[in-house]
């Protein structure tokens, strides 16, 4: 008899046995209760059979049968915890691993295998974290050796979720044996026990504080260092507690006795999102712990997307309470606060938002420009484009000409002029241009060309494609074009595309397809090339290889994978999601218009200053091109800047635009701009333009002409300081 049939027989015998018992005790059990027992057990048995059948069909490569069985299994209403319990109680663990390994890439059943795997994993977590099971497991620590072993396994599987009950037992137990067993379990939970324990540490009794210090010492995880130091230097702690805390502090590697510096160091690690500090990195939620003498340890679920930043803020707040002059702590707090707001995904809620009196932007500006520079430097080191833009925006509201750059050391705002994201470059150029520095600086020659680029190409999006075959490149380039991108370069290897990328205005997205090892190599090349170091990268892969690559790029917020078998809508959604995380979203038409408008205003300021460190003529080619492309109000805004540039080409471009315009209002405005240029720089128009101007005056001075156009043309004619024969002729005609 094979295992599958044996399992079914066992389930049937269970049902028969229970049914017989129910019939024998019918006098003491109600009819409805007696009927419900076998029904529930029969459903459990049916679900166990379906789980076994599903795995069997996957292993023998029958995807149609596996898909149908899987659908029936989930339609039966089985919960994640019930699924995990079936796998555990029926001893299917090894079979599950083989089936999942084979089924992930199997056509016709792959998505169902993924659904089964996700449900099983969640179910295992649900079972492990069930508080009733945890309470039962703690009671089992007082039982037989076998019960103790089972209890230890359950509690360790529960991880930090078991710590509240274990700590309560440690506080209340009178049994030395039970205390020893609880202590051993807490130490076996290891790093996941540290943050709950240190949250409780300040409010425990001295006796329990000393016990917890020894537990933390034996766990050996350095996250506890600042908390132990805080307790060990507290005036409220007893000598025994101080000794236990400082002994554990030194054993964990603590050296400096500066409490503020210790919490700042931990806050920085959280800001940098070290995965080892997060109990469950793959869970949607992680817990922030607090302790009350009556309520005990209480968890507050926080979205994992912002958990590290919330913890960074808590650590640096403690650091600032210990030393209000700690500049590093303040900068880290501000940076974490800004990033927390950026990383909160749609539909997620920050449970601590209601406690915030001020916005992240308030602290980013109120902290001053010196802290703003520190925040910007941290953001640059992290290649966090969204945070960089936030920091630049804050500096734009606080930095002045006198403190634009530090007297010595790093100047992060200048680094932004070469950062591989066009919006960061534009933002920095706008701040620098508006501030009008009094002295030259490294990179000052980049400001005006960047502002000109923002005028001319602010609304365009550029992409690069690296894929192994012409067919792949054509398909992916077509998808990008349909999504609104212009293709800068396409080829088999990213390295070969670097010369073309260097000539482009910028790159907003890199799309890579290929074998996993080749993809990993190319992403490394993208990150090491100065023009794309922080550019978002979308890797085209399949579901199986995607898991491997997601792990590879877990620390790179600007790289994510996409299943190449998805639809165009799914592709667009993946691109938008990546750009939102990596760069704060795709550049919208409204954003592009705002960049153009702000850049023109800044260029006008630079042109009027005449003689600053910036050379306005560097913007001339882009501005004249824009004059020929833009229409309406935007064209007139460009004309205002062109009117301030003292070259013959600018005056002649204004005259051509005025003379050729078919809109009377636009013509009047452009004639005025040309006249303003002539007033500043004299006559630069050629003879043909002057002749056309005379004709325009003559035509519009008649009864059928436009008197306002004639007046505007006359003002330009006068500004050119030409011979007076035209004015005399008009008087004497």
Secondary structure, 3 states (H helix, E strand, C coil): CCHHHHHHHHHHHHHHHHHHHHHHCCCCCCHHHHHHHHHHHHHHHHHHHHHHHHHHHHHCCCHHHHHHHHHHHHHCCCCHHHHHHHHHHCCCHHHHHHHHHHHCCCCCCHHHHHHHHHHHHHHHHHHHHCHHHHHHHHHHCCCCHHHHHHHHHHHHHHHHHHHHHHHHHHHHCCCHHHHHHHHHHHHHHHHHHHHHHHHHHCCCCHHHHHHHHHHHHHHCCHHHHHHHHHHHCCCCCCHHHHHHHHHHHHHCCCCCCCHHHHHHHHHHHHHCCCHHHCCCCCCCEEEEEEEECCCEEEEEEEEHHHHHHHHHHHHHHHHHHHCCCCHHHHHHHHHHHHHHHHHCCCCCCCCCHHHCCCCHHHHHHHCCHHHHHHHHHHHHHCCCHHHHHHHHHHHHHHCCHHHCCCCCCCCHHHHHHHCCCHHHHHHHHHHHHHHCCCCCCCCHHHHHHHHHHHHHHCCCCEEEEECCCHHHHHHHHHHHHHCCCEEEEEECCHHHHHHHHHHCCCCCEEEEECCHHHHHHHHHHHHHCCCCCCCCEEEEECHHHHHHHHHHCCCCCCEEEEECCCCHHHHHHHHHHHHHHHHCCCCCHHHHHHHHHHHHHHHHHHHHHCCCCCCHHHHHHHHHHHHHHCCHHHHHHHHHHHCCCCCHHHHHHHHHHHHHCCCHHHHHHHHHHHHHHHHHHCCCCCHHHHHHHHHHHHHHHCCCCCHHHHHHHHHHHHHCCCCCHHHHHHHHC
